[in-house]
Amino acid sequence: MSLFPWFLFVHVLGAIAAFGPTFSSSIIGKMGGAESQHANFAVRVNRELARQRILPLAVLQGITGVGLIVTGNVDVMRAGWLMVAIVLYAIALGFAFGVQTPTAKKIIEMTSTPPPPPPPGTAPSGPPPELRALIERARLGGMFLAGLVAAIVFLMVVKPF
């Protein structure tokens, strides 16, 4: 019996479970940003989704992908679409672990304690510039990762070259 169908099943199911939640992260973040008392919770929810589900299953994608290549006798050098997808996958993993994860941790640290009250007679000024910059980095990073995931799925389904 060939292991290819089993690797394919786990690969597709893993992709759905891993990357489905990433397309909801922007909604969670936007809602948390709209209600500052819930911002820390929203970031922690997104961080836990990444830590418990998205990142481990993203790594599993690489393992099952290798299983598909081996059991399907795929000549990677002749499948340009697959080479590009593998490079995009490596970029996505590196960015997720090296940029997004530390950024989320910093945001959580900065929002875990309430800011000091403004001086009497002054209006609150909003989050500090450093926090705003981190939030923007996380937002843009999330868009970048979602774009990479969409590109990889396109390459896997369409196999354009």
N, C-alpha and C positions, 0 to 999 in steps of 0.2 A: 504494500500500500504506500502510495506517495504521501509525503508530508506537506507537499505544496498547498493543498486545499486548507490544511490546518494553519499553516503560516499565513495564508491569505485571509482566512477568517479572523485570526487574532490581529493581523495588521489592520484590517478595515475597522473592526470593532474598537481597537486601540485608538485609531485616528478619530473616530466619532467621540469616544469618551474623553480623549485628551484635548482635542481642539474645539469641540463644541462649546465648552465653558468659556474659552477665550473670547468668543464673540459676544458674550454677555458681560464681560469685564467692564466695557465702556459704559454700559447702562448702570452697573453697580457704582462705578466711580463717579459718574455724573450725579446720581442721586445722593451719594455721600457728600459731594462737593456743594450741592444745593442746600444741604442741612448740616452746617458745620459741626453740630453736636454728634453727628453720625459719621463724620468723615473718617475717623480712625477705625471705626468698625468696618466701613466699606473697604478700606485698604487691607485690613486684616482678613476679611472674607476673601478678597482677591488673592492675597498672599497664601492663604491656606489652600485655596483651590489649586494654585500653582504648585505648592509644596507637596500636597497629598495626591493630586491627580494628574495635573497637566505635565509637570516635569518628569515624574517617573514613567508615565505612559509615553511621553515623547522619546525617552531613551529606549523604551520597548519597541518603538517604531523602527529604530535603527537595527535592533536585534532581529526583529521579524523580517525587516527588509533584506538583511543578509541571508536569512533563511530562505526567503523567496528567490533571491538571486542564485543561491546554491542549488536548491531543489528544483528550480525552474530552468537550470542550465542557461542562465541569461549571460550573454556576452556584453558586459558592461561597457567595453570599449566601443562597441557598435551601436549602443543605445545612447545617443547624445542627450536625449531628454532625461534619461536616468542619471547621467553624469551631472547635468545641471541641477536636477532635483537633489542629489546627494550633497552638492556644494551648498545649495540654499539651506538644506537641513542642517548642515554643520554650522553655517552662519547663524541660523536661528537658535540652535542649542547654545552656541557660544555667547550670543547676545542675551539670551534668557538667563543663563547662569552668571554671566560676567557683568551685565549692566542692569537688567530689570530686577533681578533678585536683590542686589545690594541697594538699588534705588528704593524699592518697596520697604526694605528694612529701615532705611534712613527716614522715610516718611512716617513709618510707624513709630519710631523713636521720637521724632519731632512732634507728633500729635498725641503722644500717650499722656502728656500732662497738659492741663489747660494753660493757655497763655496768661501772662500777668495782666491784670486789669489796666485799662488805659488811665492816664492821669485824670483827676477830676476835671470835669468840664470839657473833655475832648471825646470825640467819637472814636469807636474802635477802628483801627486802620486795616483790619484784615490780616491774613497770614503774613509772616515775614517773607521778604524777597527770596531767601534761600529755600524756604518750603515751597513757594510758588514755582521756583525754577525746577525743583525736584518733581513736583506734580506734573509740570509740563513735560519734563523728560520722560516720566512714566507714561504719560498720555501718548506722546509721539512714539515712544518705544513700543507700546501696545499696538499702535497702528502699523508700525513697521513689521512686527511679528505677525499680525493678522494678514498683512499683504504677502509675507513670505509663505505662510500656510496656504493662502489662496493660490499662489503661484505654484507651489509644490503639488497641490491637488490637481490643478489644471494640467501640469506636466504628467502626472500619474494617469489621469483619465484620458487625455487627448493624445499623448505621445506624439507631439508635433514634428519631431525630427529624430 
